[in-house]
Amino acid sequence: MAMLDLDTSDRPARAEETLDPADWEVLRLLGHRMVDDALRMLATVRDRPAWQPVPEEVVAAFRAPLPREGREAAAVYGDYRRLVEPYPVGNIHPRFWGWVIGSGSPFGALAELLAATLNPNMSGLRNAGVHVEEQVLAWSREMMGFPETASGVLVSGGSEANTFGLAVGLQAKAGFDIAREGVLGAPGRPTLYASAQTHYSVEKSVRLLGLGSESLRLVPVDADFRIDLGALEALVAQDRAAGMRPFGVVGTAGTVNTGAFDDLEALAGFARREDLWFHIDGAFGAWVALAPEWASLAAGMAEADSLAFDFHKWLHTPIEAACVLVRDAEAHHATFAAHADYLEPLPRGIGHLGGQFANLGPQLTRGFRALKIWMSIKAHGVEAFGRLVAQNIRQARYLADRIVATPALELMAPVPSNVVCFRYRVDGDGAASDALNREIVMRLQERGIAVPSQTLLHGRFAIRVCVANHRSRREDFDILVDAVVALGREIAAAG
Ligand SMILES: *Cc1c(COP(=O)(O)O)cnc(C)c1O
């Protein structure tokens, strides 16, 4: 063994190193500048393109070698201003309506800074953050109509929330000790049911749970893109007869493609009769619960065994923030709780509150997601969020009305909530029409006019607008309609 050289007498004395600034005042001033710039950027976002590509020379700057030595914080901030800030996804812009992405909020962003500053590990150590998160969960139960006895946990997004809700459902309804034996011990294929319009994260969940995608049975939808209950019933009966083990059914409150809401009350009744776990994916649609005039879309939501929803979509908290609520708190705990000597709680001190949150999901070290939600809800009040949901639905209807009134355009699906699918009309075959509309979407984005996304409805290409944006105004939808018509003419004329 090498001897440690403990004789330091001939070395110059020097302070130990730290990441704290040598001069706090310098960093404090820089921090102020960063906050000023960030808020100014948000306040003027409407004046900039909805999106712009990252230029080649900027991309090249990201190939610089690993920094061995540090630079001034101000210089690094300069890199951010030059290389990053001008080229965001664009969901902070009033004419961003692609996929389902919330806009965030200025106050939420400041809360995120505070969360990172305290930097607590929210596994369940005794600290005020635990109470913040518990209050956010209590508010969540109240907003979604869940009983006070229900359990819940904050997670990264709807995909995780779906996975964790279904993990609890699989364990609760497996009918054998799946925690010990795993799915290999299943007497028949555990099978889950969901509509063909279900979000693709449900298939990822099923694969992640070790079941394989064949364990997910996709049920046809009706003309309104809602799950066909007759077909569901027939499929479950047929699968049982074939020796499969149906364990759950997923209902969607707000599908990505068209904003459809399954008949959740009927699904709840069916799940109860068939002894199936009833999971609802309400990633964005669950929030209609806050808008009294639209809450009936999600009637039956409170009957779910587990419910997934995103704060970072229609509640506009900074990404990432979502929640899964589980009616049976014991089933939730039993799915994820595990023992480790180093996590045993002491009766006093910082302890571990039994690893509280760590026992409700796979994460141990957890971020302080709760703070931005807590501060946003306190600052704006839930009624403001309900009004914004209603405002977005009214805007979607306004857009749909304008499309119907514009002969060059065609509405492609009913508009039950905040999603509008349409296209520029083209004479001739479907392929030419698909190509032209695809080109319209790309030019809208490349010219920074607006960001819709796209999907296929009955195999036909659709321009898709999902209004989950608190900065959008009616005139923004007029800009979109006019631009789509103009681009359609431009592309058609060019042949
Ligand atoms: C966005 C979405 C998801 C996935 O949520 P993430 O937060 O993106 O992980 C699941 N279901 C629906 C209906 C969604 O809109």
The ligand as an ORCA input file, in Angstrom:
! r2SCAN-3c Opt
* xyz 0 1
  C     -49.285     14.319    -23.597
  C     -50.138     13.126    -23.388
  C     -49.633     11.993    -22.750
  C     -48.184     11.895    -22.341
  O     -47.874     12.858    -21.396
  P     -46.375     13.426    -21.283
  O     -46.502     14.462    -20.252
  O     -46.033     13.951    -22.641
  O     -45.505     12.285    -20.904
  C     -50.478     10.944    -22.518
  N     -51.770     11.011    -22.897
  C     -52.299     12.068    -23.522
  C     -53.735     12.063    -23.889
  C     -51.490     13.175    -23.787
  O     -52.000     14.245    -24.389
*
